[in-house]
């Protein structure tokens, strides 16, 4: 028997509110919805359009109520169950019933957040980063004032994360970004479930955005963009929930989150059109009191900007008095704890917090620039979701329009507003400016996935719907596999290494160091956070700005402070090949004492080459090294010169040609003063398979036309600079130690190599010799493959180091690693063979005697397969 008590209570509550809805209306509307649940999107849209505003949010609960009815059929009277479902929903509406959050949604949200966080932690860099990221990492630690717009919310929250007892301070600030990005994914899922009313498409949207380059790169970067996306996602979530549910608390939460967003990144301003649209669509619900309270909640967070002048005043007061002698106080803050763009005036504070000091970045330079930025936006979009993801988003946009025009309009306005400023504003962070637009597209992607899944259920093929779902689930898997190598920064130490290279570049005490933005911020991080070289004054200005650079250089020279310019080679990070950094002294404070000094060597008449140093000495193939060349200016010179260092092996084969400008392009030779010393640095990496030995160094100077930017290679000035010994002679790497006396001046110490080799392949053997005295004879090393009878089957005879390091150049007591490659004949029968080595004089062919006896060393037996 049906449960009459249950039915009676439902009827009683329904009749109490029937003045608002008639039974016929409820029966017709809900029955139509139930009957057409599996119809196409057009019918669903037409059905939903006629529902009352307060009924719409609860129609999603119809499916859950059906399940309830199926489980309680014995408690309900027979008849049209859809009518009773409608009655139940109306009861919910009439009593402001809020359906409970499903536990499965909580588990899915937690799984999305934790899995995203684990991925971001796995791929985030462990130490300091370059540029803006490096600035935020030390500004958060010291509670400084970064560049516009000051980002007070980010700095204060990131400061809390610097107190965590995990890793370096730089890593803790990056972890804050990872956490913000991870918390964004369950919000996207929640919005997707609300709009699409299905979990799998919502999960797909959350995963696709979590694995997209925008959110992933923001998560592993110590930047404001992950927090910006989190606040923007929350604003959209509360806006849509208020739009659907009409709860005042969502409107207030929206206002507060929007106000907080304004204190983090100003791009959130361009979410305003979408939020105004939400207000317009719900203007009948919005009272003056609600609007006033919401406005107050949006304005109160802006008080965080008071932090900037208060904190800046404190930090400016700690500036060293000597620094103001270098540059006037009213023009710039040079220490680095306060942005150099800050001016301690009302106008200066206003320009910083509004970003007006960057308004020159707005607009298009030309129609070509406009076309290029639109092309960039298209390419960035393709990188986020791929062609298939974009196609799903387009399908989903149409489905969203048909199902709920209000929600569609909100998402479309978000894309338009944010997309406009991302294209219109010039900046390297364009991909981050698009982030909220990508969020809206991800939600449309969920709609598109839902359309495919519903359509797949209608295809009369067994398990076709499951196959479609699996195919959609493959999209985030593909994104993960594709993007992981690109965004795995777990071994990224470039900024740290560059900063440490500068610190190690013989910087004099109390020096002024001019550095580009990319490297100045990591330098300041180590100064302010790890207290490394606090005596240095690191200044971020470009030598292109001749006024500031020239004034600092002149004042530093007058005050007797060492002056350095940090330079990259090549200067552009996008240039091909390895990149090096050096601190160029302008000029050297003291007369250099190079290890390889030259006696009155002139590259031109007015410039003497004092000598050179090697770092390390000797250079190792495959590892970074430098040649430091020292000059003394004898008189002022003109014109400007460019330089080239040529590295050739002992057989005159070219190894490397290194091009540069003496000292620095930004301090050309015509500015050099008589009696001053300058240093030129040439960074290089010899190929890993480059043979050890002696290499020649030749220095060239060419006239350079600064107006045309052309080097006149016909006007050549050449100086044979000297030689450098290349190779690793570390005896600890001898795998098979031995001891045999060869002749009266050489000792064989051991060898390294394989003992099994296939026919037709080459066997590489490293032989280690020690020169016991200086030799006048150039000996040749023989390496023979012999059979049991002693017949030579293959040989690899050559002077040591393939002729690049003859025995006549060996130093007394020096250990030499000598590599030989023995080619195994392809027709050699498999079996065991002997390797025999020794030395002979090539002029006569006479072998050197080997102690304890004979004229060769039976090195080892090898197995040929």
Buried (B, 14 or more C-beta within 10 A) or exposed (E): EEEEEEBEEBEEBBEEBEEEBEEEBBBBBBBBBBEBBEEEBEBBBEBBEEBEEBBBBBBBBBEEBBEEBEEEEEBBEEEEBBBBBBBBBBBBBBEEEEEEEEEEBEEBBEBBBEBBBEBBBEBBBBBBBBBBBBBBBBBBBBBBBBBBBBBBBBBBBBBEBBEEEEEBBBBBBBBBBBBBBBBBBBBBBBBBBBBBBBBBBBBBBBBBBBBBBBBBBBBBBBBBBBBBBBBBBBBBBBBBBBBBBBBBEBBBBBBBBBBBBBBBBBBBBBBBBBBEBBBEBBEEBBEEEBBEBBEEBBEEBBEBBEBBBEBBEEBBEEBEEEBEEBBEEEEBBBBBBBBBBBBBEEEBBEBBBBBEBBEEEEEBEEEEEBEEBEEBBEEBBEBBBBEBBBEBBBBBBBBBBBBBBBBBBBBBBBBBBBBBBBBBBBEEBBBBBBBBBBBBBBBBBBBBBBBBBBBBEEEEEEEBBEEBBEEBBEBBEEBBEEBBEEBBBEEBEBBBBBBBBBBEBEBBEBBBBBBBBBBBBBBBBBBBBBEBBEEBBBBBBEBEEEEBBEBBBEBBBEEEBBBBBBBBBBEEEEEEEEBBBBBBBBBBEEEBEBEBBBEEBEBBEBBBBBBBBBBEEBBBBEEBBBBBBBBBBBEEBEEBBBBBBBBBBBEEEEBBEBBBBBBBBBBBBEBBEEEBBBBBBBBBBBEEEBBBBBBBBBBBBBBBEEEEEEBEEEEEBEBEBBEBBBBBBEEEEBEBEBEBBBBEBBBBBBBBBEEEBEEEBEBBBBBBBBBBEEBEBBBBBBBBBBBEEEEEBBBBBBBBBBBBBBBEBBEEEBBBBBBBEBEBEEEBEEEEBBBBBBBBBEEEEEBBBBEEEEBBBEBBEBEBE
